[in-house]
Amino acid sequence: MAQAHPVIAVCGPPGSGKSTFAKALAEALQAPVVDMDHYQTFTDNKIDDVVASLTATDSSDDFYACFEVPQLDSDLQALKNGKAIVLPNNEQASLTQSSEAIVFETHFGRAHPQTGPLIDYLIWLDCPLDIAVARKLTGFLGDFLMDDQPQNLREQVSWLNNYLQQYQDGVRRTLDIQARTIPDKADLRLNGDAEVATMVQQALGALQQWRAEQQANPAPQEIATGSHSAYDYLCVEPFCQDFVQLQLLHSGFTTGLFGALEKHPSNEHQLLQQCDTDQQGLNFLLDSLIHHAIVETLDQSSSASADSSQDTRYQFTSNFRLAYQYQDLLKAKIEFSNFLAPDLLQHMDSFLRDEHQFMGESRLFELFDYHRALELSDENYRFTKRWMDLTTALTRYEAGVCIAEHNFNGYRQLMDIGGNSGEFVRQICAAQPHIHATVVDLPVVCEVGKDHLQPTPQAGSVEFYPANALVDALPGHQCAITFKSILHDWPMDACERFIVQASKALRKGGDLIIFERSHLDLQRHPMTYGTLSTAMFYRSYRRAQDYIPLLKAAGLAIVETKQLTLETDFHLICARKV
């Protein structure tokens, strides 16, 4: 689903008419305008320095990172959250009751690491550079001609001569980079030479269609942060019950079948052109998916002479279309269940009889090798990222449940111990933008986490603190400290140490929050193929009451304890430092 207050960015070369169009579009949308020029200081830099940056960087991404625009990203995020801001020119910008969007005039589109991730819809104005520079010159000369002080003429002509020299020496190179990197990532390209009223009408029509598409196809991240019920993602579970189901899902993704069906219903001929199968393979896959209520036939022609295979159209079932919104979670379940299945096929006896023997035999504990997260190297980074992709996919949706069930509004400083990729606190900060969060984890985990958060609006609200939380001193005076799906990895004596460390880092009146998977009730929540990665830790999960004595011993008073039902039971414990 589209953002409640999306940022509609307008970008184009200097002279393309950005300002005029942005103002007209904002009037049509009754939206505030945020202009990068009100914030930027990079035009104060010498052109020689800009050219040096071009020469020193290996990519356009590195180049755009050189242009810092202080406060702009946080102001855009505040507007997206419905708050008013004061622009650098002392004007107030805010959303009115009739306004939903923010119009953002920018030079760098989505390529700018600070502001690009905040853009929801990007409009690029196509304009030949010779026309654009002619427009700029016309504007400059118009200003000069309005000056009734003849003594200024020489200074003005000198300034114009310097501008044209700089244009040749460096500006043109930056515009070449802009033309190569930004327009292709635009959602809409308009002819900058058209009438402004025509451009606005074209943009309004495209935006209306975009909003409709966004509402029909919610993005996973938006679902996870509140635009759907926090528990809605559990609709994937009926499609992850057994081996065959997940292999069919895997083939639906890898053959391109799902990519074709997500757009519109299609017949066999259309699907065969788009899918990496032969005719018999496609029929096998479609028939199997129909049996498992993933795909259904839409209609059948009554014409006896027609080729029925060409008349029958296929589409997602309504239930699977809901589950398909969470395709990142489906893919993670497929990958890790398939990775871990051989452990049970080959070692089921030791799985039930001897934990230590199973640990030595299985791939599970080879995958979750935390020793590989201690020292940064390319190999350790890739190794660690693999298991973090699973935990992040789960956290992306479990976090929404915790946020729905616990009020984080009263905290300003929050620390997540064993915070993994930072996805959990990212979502807390998205829901409560005033919170600054710290993630404590092992060094390689922190590096992967930084890269995970870098393109998100919350990257500036989350810092990573590489440490061993069992023994190292932790940042103090925290309003809240969270343990999300970490304590089950450790024996009780280590859990006691974690809780003592957390208590020391809390300010008086601060809260310690445990959000953990509970002891598995396999009669209520039987193991499925899709929950292999959870069930294989069955010996590790504890009941909420197991943690209560440790919390009280650390000087914490129990505020609340909740039992929550996801694909398995979770518990949510909040204890306060007294």
C-alpha positions in Angstrom: 0.0 0.0 0.0 1.3 3.5 -0.8 2.6 5.7 2.0 -0.1 7.7 3.7 1.9 10.8 2.9 4.1 9.9 -0.1 7.0 12.0 -1.3 6.5 12.9 -5.0 9.9 14.0 -6.3 10.5 16.2 -9.3 13.9 16.0 -11.0 15.5 17.2 -14.2 18.5 19.1 -15.4 18.9 22.8 -14.5 16.6 24.7 -16.9 14.1 21.8 -17.4 11.4 23.7 -15.5 11.5 21.8 -12.2 10.5 24.7 -10.0 7.6 25.8 -12.2 6.3 22.3 -12.6 6.8 21.4 -8.9 4.9 24.5 -7.8 2.0 23.8 -10.2 1.8 20.1 -9.2 1.8 21.1 -5.5 -1.1 23.5 -6.1 -3.1 20.8 -7.8 -2.4 18.3 -5.0 -2.7 21.0 -2.3 0.7 19.8 -1.1 3.7 21.5 0.5 6.8 21.9 -1.6 10.3 21.0 -0.2 13.1 22.3 -2.4 16.6 20.8 -2.0 18.0 24.3 -2.9 16.7 25.6 0.4 19.0 23.2 2.2 22.0 22.5 0.1 25.4 24.2 0.4 27.2 22.2 -2.2 26.9 24.9 -4.9 29.3 26.9 -2.6 32.0 24.3 -3.5 34.5 25.1 -6.1 33.9 23.4 -9.4 37.5 22.0 -9.2 36.5 20.2 -6.0 33.4 18.7 -7.6 35.5 17.5 -10.6 38.0 16.0 -8.1 35.2 14.1 -6.4 34.2 12.8 -9.8 37.7 11.6 -10.5 38.2 10.1 -7.0 35.0 8.0 -7.0 34.4 4.6 -8.6 30.6 5.0 -9.1 27.9 7.6 -9.5 26.5 6.3 -6.1 29.8 7.4 -4.4 29.7 10.6 -6.3 26.2 11.6 -5.1 27.2 10.6 -1.5 29.6 13.6 -1.6 26.7 16.0 -1.6 25.5 16.4 1.9 22.2 18.2 2.5 21.9 18.7 6.3 18.4 18.3 7.9 16.6 17.6 4.6 16.1 13.9 5.2 14.8 14.3 8.7 12.4 17.1 7.5 11.1 14.9 4.7 10.6 12.0 7.1 8.8 14.3 9.6 6.4 15.5 6.8 5.8 11.8 5.8 4.8 11.2 9.4 2.3 14.0 9.2 4.3 16.6 11.2 4.8 20.3 10.4 8.4 21.6 9.8 10.1 24.9 9.4 12.0 25.3 6.2 15.4 27.0 6.1 13.8 30.1 4.6 11.7 30.3 7.8 8.5 29.3 6.0 6.4 26.6 7.6 5.6 23.5 5.5 2.8 21.1 6.6 0.2 18.9 5.3 -3.3 20.3 5.2 -6.5 18.3 5.8 -7.0 17.9 2.0 -3.4 17.1 1.3 -1.8 13.7 1.3 1.5 14.1 -0.6 4.7 16.1 -0.3 6.3 17.5 -3.5 10.1 17.4 -3.4 12.2 19.3 -5.9 15.6 17.5 -6.1 18.7 17.4 -8.3 19.6 13.8 -7.5 16.4 11.7 -7.7 16.8 8.3 -6.0 20.6 8.3 -6.4 21.2 10.5 -3.3 21.8 8.2 -0.3 20.3 10.6 2.2 17.1 11.6 0.5 16.6 9.0 -2.3 15.2 6.3 0.0 12.4 8.7 1.1 11.1 9.1 -2.4 7.9 7.2 -3.2 7.3 8.4 -6.7 9.8 10.1 -9.0 9.0 12.3 -12.0 11.8 13.1 -14.4 11.5 16.1 -16.8 13.1 15.3 -20.1 14.8 18.4 -21.6 17.7 18.6 -24.1 20.7 20.1 -22.4 21.0 22.9 -25.0 17.4 23.9 -24.4 18.0 23.7 -20.6 21.1 25.9 -20.7 19.4 28.4 -23.0 16.6 28.7 -20.5 19.1 29.3 -17.7 20.9 32.0 -19.7 17.6 33.6 -20.6 16.7 33.8 -16.9 20.1 35.2 -15.9 20.0 37.8 -18.7 16.4 38.7 -17.8 17.6 39.4 -14.2 20.5 41.5 -15.5 18.2 43.6 -17.7 16.0 44.4 -14.8 18.9 45.9 -12.9 18.8 49.7 -13.4 22.4 50.1 -12.1 24.7 50.2 -15.2 27.8 50.0 -13.0 26.8 46.4 -12.2 26.9 45.3 -15.8 30.6 44.3 -15.9 30.3 42.3 -12.7 27.2 40.5 -14.1 28.9 39.7 -17.5 32.0 38.4 -15.6 29.8 36.2 -13.5 28.0 34.8 -16.6 31.4 34.2 -18.3 32.5 32.3 -15.2 29.3 30.2 -15.1 29.7 29.2 -18.8 33.3 28.3 -18.1 32.3 26.1 -15.2 29.6 24.6 -17.2 32.1 23.4 -19.8 34.7 22.3 -17.2 32.6 20.3 -14.8 28.9 21.0 -14.7 28.3 19.2 -18.0 30.0 16.1 -16.6 27.7 16.0 -13.6 24.7 16.4 -15.9 25.9 13.5 -18.0 26.0 11.4 -14.8 22.6 12.6 -13.9 21.2 11.7 -17.4 22.7 8.2 -17.2 21.7 7.3 -13.6 18.4 9.0 -12.7 15.8 9.0 -15.5 15.8 5.2 -15.8 14.7 4.9 -12.2 11.9 7.4 -12.6 8.2 6.3 -12.3 7.1 8.9 -14.9 9.0 10.8 -17.5 7.5 14.0 -18.9 8.4 16.2 -21.8 9.8 19.3 -20.1 9.0 21.4 -23.2 5.3 20.8 -23.0 2.8 23.2 -21.4 2.9 23.1 -17.7 -0.9 22.5 -17.4 -0.5 19.5 -19.7 2.3 18.1 -17.7 0.4 18.5 -14.5 -2.7 16.7 -15.9 -0.4 13.8 -17.1 1.2 13.6 -13.7 -2.1 13.6 -11.8 -3.4 10.8 -14.0 -0.2 8.7 -13.5 -0.3 9.3 -9.8 -3.9 8.2 -9.5 -3.1 5.0 -11.3 0.0 4.5 -9.1 -2.0 4.9 -5.9 -4.5 2.4 -7.1 -1.8 -0.1 -7.9 -0.1 0.4 -4.6 -3.4 -0.2 -2.7 -4.0 -3.4 -4.7 -0.4 -4.7 -4.1 0.9 -3.7 -0.7 4.7 -3.8 -0.4 6.1 -6.2 2.3 7.8 -3.4 4.3 4.6 -1.4 4.5 2.6 -4.3 5.5 5.0 -5.0 8.3 4.8 -1.4 9.7 1.1 -1.0 10.1 -0.9 -0.5 6.9 -2.3 -4.0 7.5 -3.1 -5.9 10.7 0.1 -7.0 12.4 -1.0 -10.6 12.2 -2.1 -10.7 8.6 1.2 -12.2 7.4 0.2 -15.5 9.0 -1.9 -16.1 5.8 1.3 -17.7 4.3 1.2 -20.6 6.7 -1.4 -22.8 5.0 0.8 -22.7 1.9 3.9 -23.9 3.8 2.6 -27.2 5.3 4.6 -29.9 3.4 7.5 -30.6 1.2 5.5 -30.7 -2.0 3.8 -27.4 -1.4 7.1 -25.5 -0.9 8.7 -27.1 -4.0 5.7 -26.0 -6.1 6.1 -22.5 -4.7 9.8 -22.6 -5.4 9.1 -23.5 -9.0 6.4 -20.9 -9.3 9.0 -18.3 -8.4 11.9 -19.6 -10.4 10.1 -20.5 -13.6 8.6 -17.0 -13.9 5.0 -18.3 -13.6 4.2 -16.3 -10.5 5.7 -13.2 -12.1 3.4 -13.6 -15.0 0.2 -14.4 -13.0 0.8 -11.5 -10.6 0.1 -9.0 -13.4 -3.1 -10.5 -14.9 -4.8 -13.8 -15.7 -3.2 -15.6 -18.6 -3.8 -18.6 -20.8 -1.3 -21.5 -21.4 0.0 -20.0 -24.6 0.8 -16.7 -22.9 2.4 -18.5 -19.9 4.5 -20.8 -22.0 6.1 -17.7 -23.6 7.0 -16.2 -20.2 7.9 -19.3 -18.2 11.0 -21.4 -18.2 9.3 -24.8 -18.8 8.2 -26.9 -21.7 4.5 -27.6 -22.4 4.3 -30.7 -20.3 6.2 -29.1 -17.4 3.9 -26.1 -17.4 0.8 -28.4 -17.4 2.3 -30.4 -14.5 3.0 -27.2 -12.5 -0.4 -25.6 -13.2 -2.4 -28.8 -12.3 -0.4 -29.3 -9.1 -0.8 -25.6 -8.1 -4.6 -25.9 -8.7 -4.7 -29.0 -6.5 -3.0 -27.1 -3.7 -5.4 -24.1 -4.1 -2.6 -21.7 -5.2 -3.8 -21.3 -8.8 -7.3 -21.5 -10.2 -8.9 -21.4 -13.7 -10.8 -18.2 -14.4 -13.1 -19.2 -17.2 -13.7 -21.6 -20.0 -15.0 -20.8 -23.5 -18.3 -22.4 -24.5 -17.2 -22.6 -28.1 -16.7 -26.3 -29.0 -14.5 -25.4 -31.9 -12.1 -23.3 -29.8 -8.9 -24.8 -28.4 -9.8 -25.0 -24.7 -6.2 -24.7 -23.6 -6.2 -21.2 -25.2 -9.5 -20.2 -23.7 -8.8 -21.3 -20.2 -7.1 -18.5 -18.2 -5.2 -19.0 -14.9 -4.9 -16.7 -12.0 -4.0 -16.8 -8.3 -6.6 -17.9 -5.9 -7.8 -15.1 -3.6 -6.1 -16.7 -0.6 -2.8 -17.1 -2.3 -2.9 -13.6 -3.7 -3.0 -12.4 -0.1 -0.1 -14.7 0.8 1.9 -13.6 -2.3 2.1 -10.1 -0.8 4.6 -11.7 1.6 6.7 -13.3 -1.1 10.0 -12.4 0.7 8.8 -14.5 3.7 7.7 -17.3 1.4 11.1 -17.4 -0.3 12.9 -17.3 3.0 10.9 -20.3 4.3 11.6 -22.2 1.0 15.3 -21.6 1.1 15.9 -22.5 4.7 13.5 -25.4 4.9 15.2 -27.0 1.9 18.6 -26.3 3.4 17.7 -27.9 6.7 15.5 -30.8 5.6 18.5 -33.2 5.1 19.2 -32.9 8.8 16.0 -34.6 9.7 16.2 -37.1 6.8 19.6 -38.3 7.9 19.7 -37.7 11.6 16.1 -37.9 13.0 17.2 -40.4 15.7 19.9 -38.2 17.1 17.5 -35.2 16.8 15.2 -37.0 19.3 17.8 -38.7 21.4 21.0 -36.7 21.8 21.2 -32.9 21.3 25.0 -32.8 21.3 25.3 -35.6 18.7 22.7 -33.9 16.5 24.6 -30.6 16.8 27.7 -32.3 15.5 25.9 -34.0 12.6 23.5 -31.3 11.4 23.9 -28.4 9.0 21.7 -26.3 11.2 24.4 -25.4 13.7 27.0 -25.1 10.9 24.8 -22.4 9.4 24.3 -20.5 12.7 28.0 -20.4 13.5 28.4 -17.2 15.5 32.2 -17.5 15.6 32.1 -16.5 11.9 30.6 -13.2 13.0 33.6 -12.1 15.1 36.1 -11.1 12.5 35.2 -9.1 9.4 36.2 -10.7 6.0 34.4 -11.0 2.7 33.8 -14.7 3.4 32.5 -14.2 6.9 30.3 -11.4 5.7 28.7 -13.7 3.1 28.4 -16.5 5.5 26.8 -14.4 8.2 24.4 -12.6 5.8 22.9 -15.9 4.8 21.4 -16.8 8.1 20.7 -13.2 8.8 18.5 -13.1 5.7 16.2 -15.7 7.4 16.1 -14.0 10.8 15.4 -10.6 9.1 12.6 -12.1 7.0 11.0 -13.4 10.2 11.6 -10.3 12.1 10.1 -8.1 9.4 6.7 -9.4 10.3 7.1 -10.5 13.9 8.1 -6.9 14.8 4.8 -5.6 13.7 3.1 -7.8 16.3 5.4 -6.6 19.1 4.8 -3.0 18.1 1.0 -3.6 18.1 1.0 -5.2 21.5 3.4 -2.9 23.3 3.4 0.9 23.5 6.9 2.2 22.5 5.7 5.8 22.5 7.2 6.9 25.8 10.8 5.9 25.0 13.5 8.1 23.5 16.6 6.0 23.8 16.2 2.3 23.0 18.8 -0.5 22.8 18.3 -3.9 21.2 20.7 -6.5 22.5 21.4 -9.1 19.8 19.6 -6.9 17.4 20.8 -8.6 14.3 20.2 -6.6 11.1 18.4 -3.8 13.0 15.1 -4.6 11.3 13.3 -4.8 14.6 14.4 -1.4 15.8 14.0 0.0 12.3 10.3 -0.7 12.5 10.1 0.7 16.0 11.7 3.9 14.8 9.4 4.0 11.8 6.4 3.9 14.1 8.0 6.3 16.7 10.4 8.6 14.8 11.5 10.4 18.0 13.3 7.2 19.1 17.0 6.8 18.7 18.0 3.1 18.8 21.3 1.2 19.3 21.8 -2.3 18.1 24.3 -4.4 20.0 25.7 -7.4 18.2 28.8 -9.1 17.0 31.1 -7.1 14.6 30.2 -8.9 11.3 26.5 -8.8 12.2 26.7 -5.1 12.7 28.3 -4.6 9.3 25.6 -6.6 7.6 23.0 -4.7 9.6 24.4 -1.3 8.5 24.1 -2.3 4.9 20.5 -3.5 5.5 19.4 -0.2 7.0 21.4 2.1 4.8 18.7 2.6 2.1 15.9 3.0 4.6 14.6 6.3 6.1 15.5 5.0 9.6 19.2 4.6 8.9 20.0 7.8 10.7 18.0 6.8 13.8 19.8 3.5 14.4 23.5 3.1 15.3 25.3 -0.2 15.6 27.5 -1.0 18.6 29.8 -4.0 18.0 30.2 -5.8 21.4 29.9 -9.0 23.3 26.9 -8.1 25.5 27.7 -10.8 28.0 30.9 -9.1 29.2 31.4 -5.7 27.5 30.2 -2.4 29.0 27.0 -1.2 27.2 25.8 2.3 26.4 23.9 3.4 29.5 20.9 5.6 30.4 18.5 3.7 28.1 14.8 4.2 28.3 14.2 0.7 27.1 16.2 -2.4 26.2 14.8 -5.2 24.1 15.7 -8.9 23.7 14.0 -10.1 20.5 14.5 -13.8 19.7 17.9 -14.1 21.3 17.7 -15.5 24.8 16.6 -18.9 23.6 20.0 -19.3 21.9 21.7 -19.3 25.4 21.8 -21.4 28.5 20.0 -19.9 31.6 23.3 -18.7 33.2 24.0 -16.7 30.1 20.5 -15.3 30.1 20.9 -14.2 33.7 24.1 -12.4 32.7 22.4 -10.7 29.7 19.6 -9.5 32.0 22.0 -8.2 34.6 24.0 -6.3 31.9 20.7 -4.8 30.5 19.6 -3.7 34.0 22.8 -1.8 34.5 22.3 0.0 31.2 18.8 1.0 32.0 17.9 4.3 33.5 15.7 4.2 36.6 12.2 3.6 35.4 13.4 2.1 32.2 11.8 -1.0 30.7 13.3 -4.3 29.7 11.3 -6.0 27.0 11.6 -9.7 26.1 9.8 -10.8 22.9 10.6 -14.5 22.4 9.2 -17.7 20.9 7.7 -19.8 23.7 8.0 -23.4 24.5 6.6 -25.2 21.5 3.2 -26.7 21.9 3.3 -29.2 19.0 -0.2 -30.4 19.6 -1.6 -26.9 18.9 1.1 -25.9 16.4 2.5 -29.0 14.8 5.8 -28.9 13.0 5.4 -28.2 9.2 7.9 -28.2 6.5 7.8 -24.4 6.5 8.6 -24.2 10.2 11.7 -26.5 10.2 14.0 -23.6 11.0 11.9 -23.0 14.1 11.2 -26.5 15.2 14.8 -27.6 15.1 15.4 -25.4 18.1 12.6 -27.1 20.1 14.9 -27.8 23.0 15.8 -24.2 23.4 12.5 -22.4 23.8 11.3 -21.6 27.3 8.1 -20.5 29.0 7.6 -16.9 30.1 7.8 -17.9 33.8 11.3 -19.2 33.3 12.5 -15.6 32.9 10.6 -14.0 35.7 13.0 -14.9 38.6 16.0 -13.6 36.6 14.2 -10.3 36.0 13.3 -9.9 39.7 16.8 -10.8 40.8 18.2 -8.0 38.6 16.0 -5.4 40.4 13.2 -5.3 37.8 9.5 -5.3 38.5 7.2 -7.2 36.2 4.9 -4.7 34.4 3.1 -7.1 31.9 3.3 -10.6 30.5 1.4 -11.6 27.4 1.1 -14.8 25.5 0.7 -14.2 21.8 -0.2 -16.7 19.1 1.7 -16.5 15.8 2.6 -19.6 13.8 3.8 -20.7 17.2 3.3 -19.1 20.6 5.3 -16.0 21.6 5.6 -14.3 25.0 6.0 -10.6 25.6 7.4 -9.6 28.9 7.9 -6.0 30.1 9.9 -5.5 33.4 10.8 -2.1 34.8 13.9 -0.9 36.7 12.8 0.3 40.2 
